[in-house]
Amino acid sequence: MKAVFRSGLILLASLVTFGCAQNFYNVPREVYEKQVRTLGVAPIFVDADSDIRHPEKEALVNLVRENNRKNEKELVAQLRETGTYFAVRLLDDNAEQLYSTLFSRRERRDDAGVKYNKYFFKPEELKNLIAKNGVDAVMLVTVNGLTSQEKVYSSNLLSYLDSDYNYLAVSAQILDAEGNTLWEYPNFRQRSLSYPMLFALQYPDFDEAKANESDRVEVHFKTIPGIARAFAKMEAARGKGQVSTIYNNIFADMASLQQPERNLFGGKKDDGKEQKGAEQK
């Protein structure tokens, strides 16, 4: 988890340094901001058929679904705070049923060494969803399983194991009624970025190897009770006003990539004139 958390911090730092100068949209930013004034956010999906290798997969999927429900409002709140939209609405749909209706296919991608799952959805069903909810576009967020080779260090940072580890990851798209992908996460169109995982499902047991005087370090899956405690700890931290290190980091990345470009005085590049005029009409 430390290696994953470290990569998240690197990403956040790079966003602070360069984020406002980059366009992470698949269309010109000014076109996007005019086209998408009201954004619908679908309930967060779980792709149970993705590369989730946990031996208690069903229990894990149910746990993730439960925690998705607890964190959807946080995502909506962070998107509202970007100032990009007039309104951001959480859609009142059942996540599992909606995913089953919309899902078309997934592709495992490897862009510039960054591995992730890219999702594709059925155009007609997507169009109906957008029309039914009266929004300009919809954001679809999917928690999925992903196996990636990583170098994970021991707690004292003196040892590491370079191996394949199974993670929970997040993919997201903002699509319009014609099925066009207006924005996506991760997005590598401008420059290569690291891609923080949502949660590490496995860990290298350095203590076991040391106790047995072995050079072989085994990789174990975290237990369902342990994963549940990690999510509960996140909820407790948020209740105390602290920043979560699980969902919150991912949501912060998504929101940062949607903030309007700023001028040297801290305002939007158009000084907000267009938005103010629209609000007065």
C-alpha positions in Angstrom: 0.0 0.0 0.0 2.9 2.4 0.7 4.2 2.1 -2.9 0.7 2.7 -4.2 0.1 5.7 -1.8 3.5 7.1 -2.9 2.5 7.0 -6.5 -0.8 8.8 -5.6 1.2 11.5 -4.0 3.4 11.9 -7.0 0.4 12.2 -9.2 -1.3 14.8 -7.0 1.9 16.8 -6.9 2.2 16.8 -10.7 -1.4 17.9 -11.0 -0.8 20.9 -8.7 2.3 21.8 -10.8 0.9 21.2 -14.3 -2.8 20.4 -14.1 -4.2 23.8 -15.0 -2.0 24.1 -18.1 -3.1 20.8 -19.6 -6.2 19.8 -21.5 -7.3 16.3 -20.4 -10.5 16.4 -22.4 -11.0 14.6 -25.7 -12.6 17.7 -27.2 -11.5 21.3 -26.9 -12.1 22.4 -23.4 -14.1 25.4 -24.3 -16.4 23.2 -26.4 -16.8 20.8 -23.5 -17.7 23.6 -21.0 -20.3 24.9 -23.3 -21.8 21.5 -24.1 -21.9 20.0 -20.6 -23.5 22.4 -18.2 -25.4 19.7 -16.2 -23.5 16.5 -15.5 -25.1 13.3 -14.4 -23.1 10.9 -12.3 -24.2 7.2 -12.4 -23.9 5.1 -9.3 -20.4 3.7 -9.1 -20.2 0.3 -10.9 -18.2 -2.8 -10.0 -17.0 -5.1 -12.8 -17.3 -8.4 -11.1 -16.0 -10.2 -14.2 -12.8 -8.3 -14.4 -9.4 -9.5 -13.2 -10.4 -9.8 -9.5 -8.4 -12.8 -8.2 -9.3 -12.8 -4.6 -10.3 -16.3 -3.3 -13.4 -14.8 -1.7 -14.4 -12.8 -4.8 -18.1 -12.7 -4.2 -17.6 -11.3 -0.6 -15.1 -8.8 -1.9 -17.5 -7.6 -4.7 -20.3 -7.1 -2.2 -18.0 -5.2 0.1 -16.9 -2.9 -2.7 -20.5 -2.3 -3.8 -21.5 -1.4 -0.2 -18.6 1.1 0.0 -19.3 2.6 -3.4 -22.8 3.6 -2.2 -21.2 5.3 0.8 -18.8 7.3 -1.4 -20.9 8.4 -4.4 -22.0 11.7 -2.8 -18.3 12.5 -2.1 -17.5 12.2 -5.8 -20.5 14.5 -6.7 -19.4 17.0 -4.1 -15.9 17.2 -5.5 -17.1 17.6 -9.0 -19.4 20.4 -7.9 -16.5 22.2 -6.3 -14.5 22.3 -9.6 -16.8 25.2 -10.8 -17.0 23.5 -14.2 -20.7 22.8 -14.1 -24.0 24.5 -13.4 -25.2 21.3 -11.8 -23.9 17.8 -11.0 -26.5 15.2 -10.2 -26.2 11.7 -8.8 -28.6 9.5 -10.9 -31.2 7.5 -9.0 -30.6 4.1 -10.6 -29.6 0.7 -9.3 -25.9 0.3 -10.0 -25.9 -3.4 -10.9 -28.9 -3.2 -13.1 -27.6 -0.1 -14.9 -24.2 -1.6 -15.5 -25.8 -4.7 -16.9 -27.9 -2.6 -19.2 -25.1 -0.3 -20.4 -22.0 -2.5 -20.5 -20.7 -3.5 -23.9 -17.1 -4.6 -23.5 -13.8 -3.8 -21.8 -10.3 -3.7 -23.1 -7.1 -4.1 -21.1 -4.8 -1.3 -22.2 -1.1 -0.6 -21.7 -0.3 3.1 -22.6 3.2 4.2 -22.0 3.6 1.4 -19.5 0.5 2.3 -17.5 -2.0 -0.6 -17.4 -5.7 -0.1 -17.0 -9.1 -1.3 -18.2 -11.0 0.8 -20.8 -14.8 0.5 -20.9 -17.3 0.7 -23.7 -21.0 1.2 -23.4 -24.1 0.6 -25.6 -24.9 3.8 -27.5 -28.7 3.5 -27.5 -29.0 2.6 -23.8 -26.7 5.5 -23.0 -28.7 7.9 -25.0 -31.9 6.8 -23.2 -30.2 7.2 -19.8 -29.2 10.8 -20.6 -32.6 11.7 -22.0 -34.4 10.2 -19.1 -32.4 12.2 -16.5 -32.4 15.5 -18.5 -28.6 15.9 -18.3 -26.1 16.9 -21.0 -23.7 14.1 -20.4 -23.1 11.2 -17.9 -20.1 10.2 -15.9 -19.6 6.4 -15.6 -17.2 5.2 -13.0 -16.2 1.5 -12.8 -14.2 -0.2 -10.1 -12.4 -3.2 -11.6 -9.7 -5.8 -10.9 -6.3 -5.3 -12.4 -3.0 -7.3 -12.1 0.2 -5.3 -12.5 3.8 -5.9 -11.9 5.1 -3.6 -9.2 8.0 -3.1 -6.8 6.6 -3.2 -3.3 8.9 -2.3 -0.3 8.9 -3.6 3.2 7.8 -1.4 6.1 11.5 -0.5 6.8 12.2 0.2 3.1 15.2 -2.1 3.3 13.7 -4.9 1.1 11.4 -5.0 -1.8 9.6 -7.6 -4.0 9.1 -7.1 -7.7 6.1 -9.2 -8.5 2.6 -9.3 -10.0 0.0 -7.9 -7.6 -3.8 -7.8 -7.8 -5.4 -4.5 -7.3 -8.8 -2.7 -7.3 -8.6 0.1 -9.9 -10.9 2.7 -11.2 -11.8 3.7 -14.8 -14.1 6.5 -15.7 -15.6 8.2 -18.8 -17.9 11.2 -19.4 -20.0 10.5 -22.5 -22.7 12.5 -24.3 -25.9 11.2 -25.8 -24.2 10.3 -29.1 -21.8 8.0 -27.3 -18.8 10.3 -27.7 -16.2 10.1 -25.0 -15.7 13.7 -23.9 -13.3 12.9 -21.0 -11.8 9.8 -19.6 -9.7 8.6 -16.6 -6.9 7.7 -16.9 -6.1 10.1 -19.7 -2.7 10.2 -21.4 -3.4 12.5 -24.3 -1.2 15.3 -23.1 1.6 13.5 -21.2 2.2 10.3 -19.4 0.9 10.2 -15.8 1.1 7.6 -13.1 -2.1 5.8 -12.4 -2.8 5.2 -8.7 -4.7 2.1 -7.7 -7.8 2.2 -5.5 -6.7 -0.6 -3.2 -4.0 -3.3 -3.1 -5.6 -6.7 -2.6 -2.2 -8.4 -2.0 0.9 -7.9 0.0 4.4 -9.4 0.2 4.9 -11.1 3.6 8.5 -10.0 4.5 8.0 -10.9 8.2 7.1 -14.5 7.3 10.2 -14.8 5.2 12.4 -13.3 7.9 10.9 -15.6 10.6 11.6 -18.7 8.4 15.1 -17.5 7.4 13.9 -17.7 3.8 14.9 -15.7 0.7 11.5 -16.4 -0.8 8.9 -13.9 0.0 5.3 -15.1 -0.5 2.5 -12.8 -1.8 -0.7 -13.2 0.1 -4.3 -11.8 -0.4 -5.6 -9.6 2.4 -8.5 -11.1 4.2 -12.1 -9.9 3.7 -12.3 -8.8 7.4 -9.0 -6.9 6.9 -10.2 -5.2 3.8 -13.5 -4.3 5.6 -11.5 -2.7 8.4 -9.5 -0.7 5.9 -12.7 0.7 4.4 -14.1 1.3 7.9 -11.0 3.2 8.9 -11.4 5.4 5.8 -15.0 6.2 6.9 -13.9 7.0 10.4 -11.2 9.4 9.1 -13.6 11.2 6.9 -16.0 11.6 9.8 -13.2 13.4 11.7 -12.6 15.7 8.7 -9.4 13.9 7.6 -8.6 13.0 4.0 -9.3 9.4 3.0 -6.5 7.6 1.3 -8.7 5.2 -0.6 -11.6 6.7 -2.6 -10.8 10.3 -1.8 -7.4 10.3 -3.6 -9.0 8.9 -6.8 -11.9 11.4 -6.6 -9.5 14.2 -6.1 -7.6 13.2 -9.2 -10.8 13.1 -11.3 -11.9 16.5 -10.0 -8.5 18.1 -10.6 -8.6 17.0 -14.2 -11.9 18.8 -14.7 -11.1 22.1 -13.1 -11.4 25.2 -15.4 -8.1 26.7 -16.5 -7.1 29.6 -14.3 -5.5 33.0 -15.1 -2.7 34.5 -13.1 -5.2 36.2 -10.8 -6.9 32.9 -9.8 -10.0 33.3 -11.9 -11.2 31.4 -15.0 -9.4 32.5 -18.2 -12.6 34.1 -19.4 -13.0 35.9 -16.0 -16.3 34.1 -15.5 -18.2 36.6 -17.7 -19.8 33.9 -19.9 -20.9 31.9 -16.9 -22.3 34.9 -15.0 -24.2 36.0 -18.1 -25.7 32.6 -18.4 -26.7 32.5 -14.7 -28.5 35.9 -15.1 -30.6 34.7 -18.1 
